[in-house]
Amino acid sequence: MSIAIEPAGLSETQRQIVELAREFARTRIEPFAAEWDRTAHFARDVIDALGELGFLGMCAPEEYEGMGLDTVTYLLALEEIAAADASIAVSLSIHNAIPTTMLVRHGTPAQKERFLKGMARGELLAGFALSEPESGSDAAALRTRAVRERDQWVLSGAKAWATNGATADLMMVMARTERGISAFIVPTDTPGYRPGKPEEKMGLRASNTVALALEDVRLPADQLLGEDGAGFGYAMEGLDAGRLGIAVQAVGIARRALEHAVAYCDQRRQFGQPLRQFEGVQFKLADMATRVEAARALAHVAGARRDRGEDVTTSASMAKLFASETAMWVTTQAVQLFGGYGYMRDFPVEKLFRDAKVTEIYEGTSEIQRLLVARGLYPRG
């Protein structure tokens, strides 16, 4: 049973993109998601296949061989992938939203030619390294250093929780210079770039998350992105887009949990009738469906504002906050409706429950989102 977006409400382009993403998710992702979760790994050929279809270039302009999609269409496609497996979706989201956005807005023509085109074609998978062992929510306190030595930058330090950190071909790494925090384009085959072992996570287990050691990583001077000392602002721009990706990732998780719950409550019988005939179950399903629709709407409104060139920090934080808490609430209700079966790994809602939790944490915890929303209520300080 599907409770997906109705194609009739979309433009022809959006309908085609959604159908392409949905079909790929149905045939190439969902049948294998449980096994990937058990083994904490998915094959790179899945990402390569998505790249061949253009899904690694959704946010890159057509002149750099991307799809040049508007934000809302990108969010529609990402939700379909997330409903099949959030681990794949987060790899796509990080790649499309943060390093791609940063390169599009601040890269030189040479950097776009060298890196952005390969990323858009799906030949290069990108990641983002901002957080550190001692600077998570307080990202501006990062300690990784970048020192200029003639025509090179030398990076030294440690990063934590880097999505795609051991599987990406290049990482956008944030480091502190004499002028402030700067952004650097780091191919992962650069000597001194050392990913740690994959983290053992509660959810999103197939997504590669590692600590990084940067041991005198030497980069040509032209792999500084934009202006020296301006990188923190670039990262915050990227995170606005990234938070919208996490919002629809959460919507995809919640939607799939709702779909499973609706089907189960139709099939499962207790006291001589299907569960869906009980008023208490009906109320629970109604609340689940309403929250999923509201979360999607918030994300799409923020996406439309971004496409109009408006500042979306507040609305992106609202969308990420509400959608992530919706995913956690909806998956909790789904487990409850499944009863004892919901607690078993043989049934899909258990995985969705575990996958939902991290959406309240990464790319800014719910507490950080609330701070950002509150600050947005007082724009003059």
C-alpha positions as CSV (number, residue, x, y, z in Angstrom):
1,M,0.0,0.0,0.0
2,S,1.4,3.4,-1.0
3,I,0.6,6.8,0.6
4,A,3.0,8.6,-1.7
5,I,2.6,12.0,-3.3
6,E,0.0,11.9,-6.1
7,P,1.6,12.5,-9.5
8,A,-1.5,14.4,-10.6
9,G,-0.5,17.3,-8.2
10,L,2.9,17.7,-9.8
11,S,4.3,19.2,-13.0
12,E,5.2,16.9,-15.8
13,T,8.9,17.1,-15.0
14,Q,8.3,16.5,-11.3
15,R,6.0,13.5,-12.1
16,Q,8.7,12.0,-14.3
17,I,11.5,12.5,-11.7
18,V,9.3,11.1,-8.9
19,E,8.3,8.0,-10.9
20,L,11.9,7.4,-11.9
21,A,13.0,7.7,-8.2
22,R,10.1,5.6,-7.0
23,E,10.8,2.8,-9.5
24,F,14.5,2.7,-8.7
25,A,13.7,2.6,-5.0
26,R,11.2,-0.2,-5.4
27,T,13.4,-2.4,-7.5
28,R,17.0,-1.6,-6.6
29,I,16.9,-0.4,-2.9
30,E,13.9,-1.7,-0.8
31,P,14.3,-5.4,-1.5
32,F,17.9,-5.2,-0.1
33,A,17.6,-2.6,2.6
34,A,17.1,-5.1,5.5
35,E,20.2,-7.1,4.5
36,W,22.2,-3.9,4.1
37,D,21.1,-2.9,7.6
38,R,22.2,-6.3,9.0
39,T,25.6,-6.2,7.3
40,A,26.1,-2.4,7.9
41,H,27.1,-1.9,4.2
42,F,25.6,-1.3,0.8
43,A,27.4,-1.8,-2.5
44,R,28.8,1.3,-4.2
45,D,27.2,0.1,-7.4
46,V,23.8,1.4,-6.1
47,I,25.3,4.9,-5.8
48,D,26.9,4.5,-9.2
49,A,23.5,3.5,-10.7
50,L,21.8,6.5,-9.1
51,G,24.6,8.6,-10.6
52,E,24.0,7.2,-14.1
53,L,20.3,8.3,-13.7
54,G,21.4,11.8,-12.7
55,F,20.4,11.6,-9.0
56,L,23.9,12.7,-7.8
57,G,23.6,15.9,-9.9
58,M,20.1,17.0,-8.9
59,C,21.4,20.3,-7.4
60,A,24.1,21.0,-10.0
61,P,23.4,23.3,-12.9
62,E,22.9,21.8,-16.4
63,E,26.0,23.7,-17.6
64,Y,28.0,21.5,-15.2
65,E,26.2,18.3,-16.4
66,G,23.7,18.3,-13.5
67,M,20.0,18.0,-13.7
68,G,19.5,21.6,-12.5
69,L,16.4,20.7,-10.5
70,D,14.6,23.2,-8.4
71,T,14.7,22.5,-4.6
72,V,11.2,21.2,-4.4
73,T,11.7,18.6,-7.2
74,Y,14.9,17.5,-5.5
75,L,13.0,17.0,-2.2
76,L,10.3,15.0,-4.0
77,A,12.9,12.6,-5.4
78,L,14.8,12.3,-2.1
79,E,11.7,11.4,-0.2
80,E,11.1,8.4,-2.5
81,I,14.7,7.2,-1.9
82,A,14.3,7.7,1.9
83,A,11.1,5.7,2.0
84,A,13.0,2.7,0.6
85,D,16.2,3.1,2.7
86,A,17.3,6.2,4.7
87,S,20.9,5.1,4.5
88,I,21.0,5.6,0.7
89,A,19.1,8.8,1.1
90,V,21.5,10.4,3.5
91,S,24.5,9.6,1.2
92,L,22.6,11.3,-1.6
93,S,21.4,14.2,0.6
94,I,24.9,15.0,1.9
95,H,26.4,14.9,-1.6
96,N,23.7,17.0,-3.3
97,A,23.0,19.5,-0.7
98,I,26.3,20.5,1.0
99,P,29.4,20.1,-1.1
100,T,27.5,20.6,-4.3
101,T,25.8,23.8,-3.0
102,M,29.1,25.1,-1.7
103,L,30.9,24.5,-5.1
104,V,28.0,25.9,-7.1
105,R,27.9,29.1,-5.0
106,H,31.6,29.6,-4.2
107,G,33.7,27.5,-6.5
108,T,36.0,28.9,-9.2
109,P,35.3,27.9,-12.8
110,A,38.3,25.6,-12.6
111,Q,37.1,23.9,-9.5
112,K,33.6,23.4,-11.0
113,E,35.2,21.9,-14.1
114,R,37.4,19.6,-12.1
115,F,35.1,18.5,-9.3
116,L,31.5,19.6,-9.9
117,K,31.1,18.0,-13.3
118,G,32.3,14.6,-12.0
119,M,30.0,14.9,-9.0
120,A,27.1,15.7,-11.2
121,R,27.8,12.8,-13.5
122,G,28.0,10.5,-10.5
123,E,31.7,9.7,-11.1
124,L,32.7,11.3,-7.8
125,L,30.8,10.8,-4.5
126,A,31.3,13.7,-2.1
127,G,31.0,14.2,1.7
128,F,31.3,16.9,4.3
129,A,33.5,17.1,7.4
130,L,32.6,19.8,9.9
131,S,32.0,18.1,13.3
132,E,34.9,17.1,15.6
133,P,35.2,15.1,18.8
134,E,35.0,18.3,20.8
135,S,32.8,20.4,18.5
136,G,29.4,19.1,17.5
137,S,26.6,21.6,18.1
138,D,29.3,24.2,18.7
139,A,30.7,23.8,15.2
140,A,32.6,27.2,15.3
141,A,34.9,25.7,18.0
142,L,36.5,23.3,15.6
143,R,40.3,22.8,16.0
144,T,41.4,21.3,12.7
145,R,44.2,23.6,11.4
146,A,45.1,24.6,7.9
147,V,48.5,26.3,7.5
148,R,49.7,28.0,4.3
149,E,53.1,26.9,3.1
150,R,54.0,28.7,-0.1
151,D,51.8,27.2,-2.8
152,Q,50.2,24.6,-0.5
153,W,47.8,24.3,2.4
154,V,48.6,21.7,5.1
155,L,45.7,20.3,7.1
156,S,46.0,18.6,10.5
157,G,43.4,17.5,12.9
158,A,40.5,15.1,13.5
159,K,36.9,15.0,12.3
160,A,34.0,13.0,13.7
161,W,30.8,11.4,12.3
162,A,31.8,12.1,8.7
163,T,29.1,10.6,6.4
164,N,30.6,9.0,3.3
165,G,34.0,9.6,5.0
166,A,35.5,6.2,3.9
167,T,33.6,5.8,0.7
168,A,33.6,9.3,-0.9
169,D,36.0,10.4,-3.6
170,L,36.3,13.9,-2.2
171,M,35.4,15.6,1.0
172,M,34.6,19.2,1.8
173,V,36.6,19.8,4.9
174,M,36.3,22.7,7.3
175,A,39.6,23.9,9.0
176,R,40.8,26.9,10.9
177,T,43.3,29.3,9.3
178,E,44.8,32.5,10.5
179,R,41.8,34.4,9.1
180,G,39.1,32.1,10.4
181,I,37.3,28.9,9.4
182,S,37.8,28.0,5.7
183,A,36.6,25.3,3.4
184,F,38.9,22.9,1.5
185,I,38.3,20.4,-1.3
186,V,40.1,17.2,-0.3
187,P,40.3,14.2,-2.6
188,T,40.2,11.2,-0.4
189,D,43.3,9.7,-2.0
190,T,45.4,12.6,-0.8
191,P,48.3,11.3,1.4
192,G,47.5,11.8,5.1
193,Y,43.7,11.5,4.7
194,R,42.9,8.6,7.0
195,P,39.3,7.3,7.7
196,G,38.7,5.3,10.8
197,K,36.6,2.1,11.1
198,P,32.9,2.5,10.4
199,E,30.9,3.5,13.4
200,E,28.5,1.0,14.9
201,K,25.3,2.9,14.8
202,M,21.7,2.4,16.1
203,G,20.2,3.2,12.7
204,L,21.3,4.2,9.2
205,R,23.6,1.3,9.6
206,A,24.4,0.9,5.9
207,S,25.5,4.5,5.6
208,N,29.2,4.9,6.0
209,T,30.0,7.1,9.0
210,V,33.6,7.4,10.3
211,A,36.1,9.5,12.2
212,L,38.8,11.1,10.1
213,A,42.4,11.7,10.9
214,L,44.1,14.5,8.8
215,E,47.8,14.0,9.1
216,D,49.6,16.8,7.3
217,V,47.3,16.6,4.3
218,R,48.9,18.7,1.7
219,L,46.7,20.4,-0.9
220,P,47.4,22.8,-3.7
221,A,46.5,26.4,-2.9
222,D,43.7,26.3,-5.5
223,Q,41.8,23.7,-3.4
224,L,40.7,26.4,-1.0
225,L,37.1,27.0,-1.7
226,G,36.2,30.7,-2.0
227,E,37.7,33.2,0.4
228,D,40.1,32.3,3.2
229,G,38.2,32.7,6.5
230,A,34.7,32.7,4.9
231,G,34.1,28.9,5.1
232,F,31.9,28.9,8.1
233,G,29.3,31.0,6.3
234,Y,29.5,28.7,3.3
235,A,28.9,25.7,5.5
236,M,25.9,27.3,7.1
237,E,24.5,28.0,3.6
238,G,25.0,24.3,2.8
239,L,23.4,23.2,6.0
240,D,20.3,25.2,5.2
241,A,20.0,23.0,2.1
242,G,21.1,19.9,4.0
243,R,18.5,20.4,6.7
244,L,15.8,20.3,4.0
245,G,17.2,17.1,2.8
246,I,17.1,15.6,6.3
247,A,13.5,16.9,6.6
248,V,12.3,14.9,3.6
249,Q,14.5,12.0,4.7
250,A,12.4,12.0,7.9
251,V,9.2,12.4,5.9
252,G,10.2,9.3,3.8
253,I,10.9,7.3,6.9
254,A,7.6,8.3,8.6
255,R,5.6,7.8,5.4
256,R,6.9,4.3,5.0
257,A,6.1,3.5,8.6
258,L,2.6,4.8,8.1
259,E,2.2,2.7,4.9
260,H,3.2,-0.4,6.8
261,A,0.9,0.4,9.7
262,V,-2.1,1.0,7.4
263,A,-1.6,-2.3,5.6
264,Y,-1.0,-4.2,8.9
265,C,-4.1,-2.8,10.5
266,D,-6.2,-3.9,7.6
267,Q,-4.8,-7.5,7.7
268,R,-4.4,-8.1,11.4
269,R,-7.6,-9.3,13.2
270,Q,-8.3,-9.1,16.9
271,F,-11.6,-9.8,18.7
272,G,-13.1,-10.8,15.4
273,Q,-12.4,-7.8,13.3
274,P,-9.5,-6.0,11.5
275,L,-7.5,-3.6,13.7
276,R,-8.5,-0.7,11.5
277,Q,-12.1,-1.1,12.7
278,F,-11.2,0.0,16.3
279,E,-11.7,3.7,16.9
280,G,-8.5,4.0,18.9
281,V,-6.5,2.6,16.0
282,Q,-8.3,4.9,13.6
283,F,-7.4,7.9,15.7
284,K,-3.7,6.9,15.8
285,L,-3.5,6.3,12.1
286,A,-5.2,9.7,11.4
287,D,-2.7,11.5,13.6
288,M,0.2,9.7,11.9
289,A,-1.1,10.6,8.4
290,T,-1.7,14.2,9.3
291,R,1.7,14.7,10.8
292,V,3.4,13.2,7.7
293,E,1.5,15.5,5.4
294,A,2.3,18.6,7.6
295,A,6.0,17.7,7.7
296,R,6.1,17.4,3.9
297,A,4.3,20.7,3.5
298,L,6.7,22.5,5.7
299,A,9.7,21.1,3.8
300,H,8.2,22.1,0.4
301,V,7.3,25.6,1.6
302,A,10.9,26.1,2.7
303,G,12.2,24.6,-0.6
304,A,10.0,27.0,-2.6
305,R,11.4,30.0,-0.6
306,R,14.9,28.8,-1.3
307,D,14.1,28.7,-5.0
308,R,12.9,32.3,-4.8
309,G,16.3,33.3,-3.3
310,E,14.9,34.0,0.1
311,D,16.8,33.4,3.4
312,V,15.6,30.0,4.5
313,T,17.5,29.4,7.8
314,T,14.4,29.7,9.9
315,S,12.1,27.8,7.7
316,A,14.6,25.1,7.0
317,S,15.1,24.7,10.8
318,M,11.3,24.5,11.3
319,A,11.0,21.8,8.6
320,K,13.9,19.8,10.0
321,L,12.7,20.1,13.5
322,F,9.1,19.2,12.8
323,A,9.8,16.4,10.3
324,S,12.4,14.7,12.4
325,E,10.2,14.7,15.5
326,T,7.3,13.5,13.3
327,A,9.5,10.6,12.1
328,M,10.3,9.6,15.6
329,W,6.7,9.9,16.8
330,V,5.2,8.1,13.7
331,T,7.6,5.2,13.9
332,T,6.9,4.8,17.6
333,Q,3.2,4.6,16.9
334,A,3.9,2.1,14.1
335,V,5.8,-0.2,16.4
336,Q,3.0,0.1,19.0
337,L,0.4,-0.8,16.4
338,F,2.4,-3.9,15.3
339,G,2.5,-4.9,19.0
340,G,5.1,-7.6,19.7
341,Y,5.8,-8.0,16.0
342,G,6.9,-4.4,15.9
343,Y,9.8,-5.1,18.2
344,M,11.1,-7.9,15.9
345,R,13.7,-7.4,13.2
346,D,11.7,-9.6,10.9
347,F,9.2,-6.8,10.6
348,P,10.1,-3.5,8.8
349,V,8.9,-0.9,11.4
350,E,11.7,-1.8,13.8
351,K,14.3,-0.6,11.3
352,L,12.4,2.5,10.5
353,F,12.2,3.3,14.2
354,R,15.9,3.0,14.6
355,D,16.6,5.1,11.4
356,A,14.3,7.9,12.5
357,K,16.2,8.7,15.7
358,V,19.2,10.2,14.1
359,T,17.2,12.8,12.1
360,E,16.6,14.5,15.5
361,I,20.4,14.7,16.0
362,Y,22.5,15.2,12.9
363,E,22.9,18.4,10.9
364,G,21.8,20.2,14.0
365,T,20.0,18.7,16.9
366,S,16.3,19.5,17.7
367,E,17.6,21.8,20.4
368,I,19.8,23.7,17.9
369,Q,16.9,24.0,15.5
370,R,14.7,25.5,18.2
371,L,17.4,28.1,18.9
372,L,17.6,29.0,15.2
373,V,13.8,29.3,14.9
374,A,13.6,31.5,18.1
375,R,16.4,33.7,16.8
376,G,14.5,34.1,13.5
377,L,11.6,35.6,15.5
378,Y,13.9,38.5,16.4
379,P,15.6,39.3,13.1
380,R,17.0,42.6,14.4
381,G,19.0,40.9,17.2
